[in-house]
């Protein structure tokens, strides 16, 4: 399947000349002296390739042996990347408009491969950066999943630990069942786990990731592809999933009824489109606030987090900081629907967002909007300090 070539994700480019294997209609073997490798920060060739519109295929690139044995000194490593094989004449033609002023080394290579004729062809392999899979899990995928949850359930439910942990264990049990597990196995494991000391969330998340990845290996399932497929599916199932959540009995770990209709949201594509246009509007309003508003470190962190930009996780330490956050919310009220992203900045921010309504009411009652009733707010100061103390005591 042809895919979009993204030069920002490329760790290296390797080009080799290939020719057909005798008596084999499909295989190619390396030939000639047309090897060209660009790594370690070099971007000249990959930038040229990005402008050509070549028919790239997203494919596994074997690094460490075979065609690319010179890339690494370690054992074979399979990474995803892009690959294309084409006639040398065609390659020289499509790159010609973008080669003006290229380096002497690259210009010499273009001249060298120009000496070869059919049936010799050129294979170009572009390996993805190793960090991109980690970045996918750590940043973009987690962020996009959070945006879906916030849009579907609302910002509070999206980061409510009671709801999130129970929906997680529901899916984990369903995967256990789908892979051949039994209810008796689950019951035995529940007794085993709850007879042990409570673990650390960070470590247990890591253990969950490792064991899920290895289970995917056993099942022959691509972890990241399955994740992307499911995120696309739940956007399409937006009305039914939201209705299911709305029908759940309060305080129960059990899910709601999937068959209960949800009034008012029927067009999922328009919901996603609205999400995109709302983001553009949000970013514009935040830029205007940065230019004209009273900007503090904590309010800036809140604004950037709402845009999906991680920065320093500065949180409000006193009523003045908190007031600047409230002024931001007055200027850009849409940020409230992105509280889940703000909560992800730190454990302190998560606690603050959980108690935000109470903190805001305390400040408004004590000092008024933007200090309109008083110039001090000792109760708010103590409430903010209590949040920080709670987190410090927990750690």
C-alpha positions as MATLAB code, in Angstrom:
seq = 'XXXXXXXXXXXXXXXXXXXXXXXXXXXXXXXXXXXXXXXXXXXXXXXXXXXXXXXXXXXXXXXXXXXXXXXXXXXXXXXXXXXXXXXXXXXXXXXXXXXXXXXXXXXXXXXXXXXXXXXXXXXXXXXXXXXXXXXXXXXXXXXXXXXXXXXXXXXXXXXXXXXXXXXXXXXXXXXXXXXXXXXXXXXXXXXXXXXXXXXXXXXXXXXXXXXXXXXXXXXXXXXXXXXXXXXXXXXXXXXXXXXXXXXXXXXXXXXXXXXXXXXXXXXXXXXXXXXXXXXXXXXXXXXXXXXXXXXXXXXXXXXXXXXXXXXXXXXXXXXXXXXXXXXXXXXXXXXXXXXXXXXXXXXXXXXXXXXXXXXXXXXXXXXXXXXXXXXXXXXXXXXXXXXXXXXXXXX';
ca = [
       0.000    0.000    0.000;
       1.427    3.381   -0.979;
       1.915    5.717    1.983;
       2.991    9.258    2.664;
       6.746    9.586    3.121;
       7.540   11.678    6.211;
      11.164   12.909    6.263;
      10.858   14.089    9.886;
      10.635   10.441   11.001;
      13.642    9.174    9.035;
      16.721    7.905   10.855;
      18.673    7.128    7.689;
      18.474    6.645    3.938;
      20.215    3.801    2.139;
      20.295    3.365   -1.648;
      21.574    0.296   -3.507;
      21.610   -0.863   -7.110;
      19.749   -4.131   -7.687;
      19.226   -6.493  -10.596;
      16.956   -9.504  -11.180;
      18.116  -12.919   -9.990;
      18.466  -15.342  -12.954;
      15.504  -17.735  -13.279;
      13.617  -15.874  -10.536;
      10.889  -13.429  -11.542;
      10.514  -11.751   -8.157;
      13.892  -11.617   -6.376;
      16.520   -8.872   -6.688;
      20.180   -8.921   -5.720;
      22.609   -6.093   -4.983;
      24.978   -5.160   -7.796;
      27.393   -2.403   -8.854;
      28.961    0.383   -6.789;
      25.935    2.615   -6.375;
      25.645    2.390   -2.589;
      24.750    5.672   -0.899;
      24.014    6.016    2.822;
      22.887    9.134    4.632;
      22.740    8.992    8.433;
      23.824   10.820   11.581;
      21.890   13.991   10.966;
      22.358   14.224    7.205;
      19.134   15.294    5.506;
      20.109   16.345    1.979;
      18.909   13.275    0.110;
      15.841   12.659    2.266;
      14.743   16.262    1.701;
      15.050   15.763   -2.057;
      13.083   12.518   -1.841;
      10.307   14.248    0.093;
       9.567   16.437   -2.944;
       9.400   13.693   -5.568;
       6.083   11.966   -4.885;
       7.598    8.524   -5.375;
       5.298    5.496   -4.789;
       6.633    4.625   -1.323;
       5.573    1.489    0.504;
       5.510    1.351    4.296;
       7.545   -1.762    5.032;
       9.826   -3.535    7.494;
      13.467   -2.561    6.986;
      15.960   -5.194    8.166;
      18.837   -3.312    9.725;
      22.043   -5.166   10.489;
      22.185   -7.815    7.751;
      21.542   -8.286    4.043;
      21.115   -5.141    1.969;
      21.755   -2.847    4.926;
      24.415   -4.758    6.811;
      26.690   -1.682    6.935;
      24.221    0.409    8.935;
      24.803   -1.200   12.314;
      27.423   -3.400   13.925;
      24.831   -5.182   16.058;
      22.548   -8.104   15.263;
      19.587   -7.863   12.931;
      17.051   -5.262   14.004;
      13.712   -4.908   12.247;
      12.288   -1.402   12.122;
       9.501    0.121   10.091;
      10.298    2.465    7.261;
       9.678    3.247    3.604;
      10.950    1.404    0.535;
      10.729    1.972   -3.207;
      12.389    0.311   -6.215;
      12.388    2.063   -9.592;
      14.303    2.454  -12.836;
      17.426    4.604  -12.534;
      16.348    6.763  -15.465;
      13.032    7.472  -13.766;
      14.743    8.286  -10.459;
      17.140   10.750  -12.101;
      14.244   12.372  -13.926;
      11.988   12.925  -10.904;
      14.829   14.225   -8.722;
      16.374   16.517  -11.363;
      14.336   19.650  -10.426;
      15.445   19.400   -6.784;
      19.169   18.611   -7.201;
      20.413   22.102   -8.004;
      23.158   23.093   -5.603;
      23.480   19.684   -3.957;
      26.748   18.705   -2.271;
      29.712   17.373   -4.253;
      29.329   13.944   -2.614;
      25.665   13.616   -3.587;
      26.266   15.056   -7.077;
      29.030   12.501   -7.657;
      26.664    9.683   -6.629;
      23.979   10.852   -9.047;
      26.580   10.816  -11.845;
      27.811    7.346  -10.826;
      24.389    5.654  -10.882;
      23.619    7.392  -14.185;
      26.124    5.029  -15.848;
      23.886    2.000  -15.215;
      21.068    0.868  -17.514;
      18.097   -1.516  -17.321;
      17.523   -4.102  -16.006;
      19.515   -2.634  -13.113;
      17.275   -0.601  -10.818;
      17.612    1.491   -7.681;
      16.185    0.462   -4.291;
      15.814    3.197   -1.668;
      15.221    2.248    1.963;
      14.397    4.814    4.631;
      14.355    3.539    8.205;
      12.229    5.212   10.851;
      13.794    6.626   13.973;
      13.772    4.131   16.833;
      12.217    6.809   19.048;
       9.071    7.141   16.955;
       7.363    4.039   18.387;
       8.096    5.245   21.924;
       6.932    8.749   21.039;
       3.777    7.248   19.557;
       2.941    5.553   22.845;
       4.180    8.281   25.179;
       2.829   11.342   23.434;
       0.638   11.335   20.382;
      -1.430    8.187   20.916;
      -2.028    8.865   24.608;
      -2.964   12.465   23.784;
      -5.370   11.452   20.992;
      -6.976    8.803   23.200;
      -7.441   11.429   25.908;
      -9.070   13.786   23.417;
     -11.512   11.070   22.418;
     -12.365   10.240   26.037;
     -12.841   13.916   26.892;
     -15.077   14.460   23.867;
     -17.084   11.302   24.548;
     -17.486   11.395   28.337;
     -16.548   14.936   29.353;
     -13.265   16.097   30.910;
     -14.025   14.940   34.459;
     -15.047   11.389   33.624;
     -12.146   11.167   31.149;
      -9.629   11.435   34.007;
     -11.706    9.854   36.776;
      -9.646    6.949   38.095;
     -12.694    4.914   39.167;
     -14.135    4.880   35.656;
     -10.841    4.481   33.827;
      -9.511    1.576   35.908;
     -12.780   -0.366   35.657;
     -13.060    0.087   31.907;
      -9.410   -0.970   31.615;
      -9.906   -4.176   33.595;
     -13.066   -4.913   31.596;
     -11.061   -4.762   28.358;
      -8.218   -6.788   29.896;
     -10.637   -9.543   30.906;
     -12.198   -9.508   27.432;
      -8.727   -9.934   25.901;
      -8.040  -12.787   28.333;
     -11.291  -14.422   27.217;
     -10.566  -13.808   23.512;
      -7.156  -15.487   23.858;
      -8.643  -18.632   25.418;
      -8.680  -17.769   29.120;
     -11.377  -18.907   31.552;
     -13.339  -17.227   34.333;
     -11.743  -19.584   36.851;
      -8.272  -18.343   35.867;
      -9.406  -14.752   36.458;
     -10.823  -15.584   39.888;
      -7.595  -17.327   40.919;
      -5.514  -14.372   39.771;
      -7.726  -11.840   41.587;
      -7.220  -13.738   44.865;
      -3.480  -13.973   44.215;
      -3.017  -10.257   43.447;
      -5.141   -8.930   46.303;
      -3.208  -11.043   48.783;
      -0.058   -9.078   47.862;
       0.988   -5.529   48.861;
      -0.330   -2.749   46.624;
       2.085   -1.944   43.802;
       3.362    1.362   42.410;
       1.185    2.684   39.528;
       4.193    3.680   37.403;
       5.771    0.243   37.671;
       2.463   -1.566   37.174;
       1.759    0.430   34.004;
       5.190   -0.631   32.770;
       4.439   -4.250   33.594;
       1.108   -3.961   31.796;
       2.835   -2.621   28.686;
       5.483   -5.351   28.650;
       3.045   -8.203   29.204;
       0.571   -6.795   26.677;
       3.329   -6.508   24.063;
       4.488  -10.075   24.659;
       0.890  -11.370   24.573;
       0.500   -9.596   21.221;
       3.596  -11.461   20.022;
       2.009  -14.751   21.091;
      -1.271  -13.878   19.355;
       0.382  -12.506   16.211;
      -1.235   -9.082   16.738;
       0.508   -5.791   15.924;
       0.105   -3.755   19.113;
       0.262   -0.286   17.544;
      -1.916   -1.174   14.557;
      -4.540   -2.688   16.854;
      -4.452    0.473   18.979;
      -4.926    2.738   15.956;
      -7.737    0.557   14.599;
      -9.564    0.656   17.924;
      -9.182    4.410   18.328;
     -10.698    4.875   14.865;
     -13.518    2.453   15.750;
     -14.480    4.123   19.026;
     -14.753    7.469   17.242;
     -17.228    5.815   14.886;
     -19.051    4.254   17.873;
     -19.083    7.615   19.658;
     -22.904    7.828   20.209;
     -23.325    4.262   21.481;
     -20.297    4.387   23.803;
     -21.400    7.698   25.257;
     -24.906    6.311   25.753;
     -23.463    3.231   27.446;
     -21.513    5.423   29.881;
     -24.570    7.582   30.562;
     -26.689    4.521   31.369;
     -24.194    3.046   33.870;
     -25.333    2.859   37.488;
     -23.501    5.463   39.563;
     -20.913    3.913   41.863;
     -20.969    0.559   40.073;
     -17.858   -0.814   38.343;
     -20.092   -2.421   35.713;
     -20.580   -0.781   32.314;
     -23.920    0.555   31.166;
     -26.288   -0.803   28.535;
     -24.792   -0.523   25.043;
     -28.274   -0.588   23.483;
     -29.548    2.569   25.177;
     -29.901    5.323   22.531;
     -28.234    8.671   23.113;
     -30.320   11.674   22.053;
     -28.618   14.619   20.414;
     -25.452   13.041   18.952;
     -25.946   11.019   15.804;
     -23.353   12.331   13.360;
     -19.897   11.177   14.472;
     -18.074   12.703   11.481;
     -19.480   16.105   12.362;
     -18.387   15.562   15.973;
     -14.799   14.894   14.805;
     -14.917   17.831   12.386;
     -16.161   20.073   15.180;
     -13.301   18.820   17.343;
     -10.778   19.985   14.702;
     -12.337   23.408   14.174;
     -12.678   23.918   17.922;
      -8.960   23.199   18.347;
      -8.063   25.880   15.786;
     -10.336   28.354   17.567;
      -8.844   27.408   20.935;
      -5.279   27.958   19.732;
      -6.185   31.353   18.259;
      -7.798   32.509   21.503;
      -4.812   31.323   23.535;
      -2.417   33.256   21.293;
      -4.525   36.386   21.804;
      -4.481   35.806   25.571;
      -0.685   35.366   25.595;
      -0.351   38.659   23.726;
      -2.774   40.700   25.846;
      -3.575   38.861   29.098;
      -1.953   38.527   32.503;
       0.277   35.512   31.917;
       1.840   33.575   34.785;
       3.844   30.372   34.763;
       0.938   28.191   35.909;
      -1.649   29.746   33.590;
       0.802   29.410   30.697;
       1.316   25.721   31.509;
      -2.474   25.278   31.554;
      -2.894   27.027   28.189;
      -0.134   25.051   26.465;
      -1.402   21.739   27.862;
      -4.856   22.473   26.456;
      -3.213   22.808   23.033;
      -1.443   19.478   23.479;
       1.961   21.073   24.136;
       3.860   19.754   27.146;
       5.883   22.414   28.950;
       7.074   22.956   32.492;
       4.362   21.651   34.821;
       4.182   24.860   36.884;
       1.064   24.840   39.066;
      -0.574   27.659   41.054;
       1.163   28.043   44.417;
      -0.917   30.907   45.791;
      -4.180   32.785   45.149;
      -2.497   35.217   42.732;
      -1.359   32.324   40.549;
      -4.797   30.757   40.820;
      -6.486   34.038   39.865;
      -4.399   34.243   36.677;
      -5.597   30.728   35.819;
      -9.191   31.838   36.364;
      -8.599   34.897   34.179;
      -7.338   32.566   31.454;
     -10.486   30.446   31.771;
     -12.619   33.578   31.519;
     -10.785   34.561   28.332;
     -10.713   31.035   26.880;
     -13.512   29.017   28.532;
     -12.970   26.158   26.049;
      -9.904   25.153   28.075;
     -12.244   23.597   30.642;
     -13.079   20.848   28.146;
      -9.339   20.052   27.980;
      -8.825   19.690   31.734;
      -7.807   16.065   31.186;
      -4.713   17.272   29.291;
      -3.918   19.791   32.012;
      -4.295   17.064   34.646;
      -1.723   14.964   32.777;
       0.994   17.567   33.463;
       1.736   16.326   36.983;
       0.249   14.656   40.035;
      -0.332   18.088   41.587;
      -2.195   19.310   38.529;
      -4.295   16.141   38.506;
      -5.338   16.761   42.104;
      -6.005   20.435   41.370;
      -8.232   19.598   38.404;
     -10.121   17.027   40.486;
     -10.863   19.723   43.087;
     -11.034   22.677   40.685;
     -14.711   23.511   41.182;
     -14.307   23.656   44.961;
     -11.107   25.730   44.707;
     -12.705   28.151   42.270;
     -15.793   28.556   44.449;
     -13.567   29.161   47.477;
     -11.624   31.929   45.724;
     -14.692   33.637   44.223;
     -16.501   33.580   47.578;
     -13.453   34.884   49.420;
     -11.936   37.410   47.010;
     -14.416   37.806   44.147;
     -13.667   37.606   40.416;
     -10.221   39.095   39.795;
      -9.907   40.382   43.399;
     -13.127   42.432   43.184;
     -14.141   41.717   46.828;
     -10.845   41.487   48.727;
      -7.087   41.710   48.222;
      -6.220   38.544   50.136;
      -7.539   34.978   50.135;
      -6.094   32.985   53.059;
      -8.673   30.190   52.762;
      -7.774   29.683   49.098;
      -4.079   29.769   49.965;
      -4.595   27.018   52.540;
      -6.708   24.953   50.113;
      -3.958   25.132   47.461;
      -1.272   24.269   50.020;
      -3.363   21.308   51.186;
      -3.355   19.876   47.658;
       0.438   20.081   47.466;
       0.835   18.561   50.948;
      -1.468   15.694   49.986;
       0.707   14.866   46.967;
       3.937   15.194   48.952;
       2.589   12.911   51.687;
       1.530   10.347   49.080;
       5.050   10.224   47.650;
];
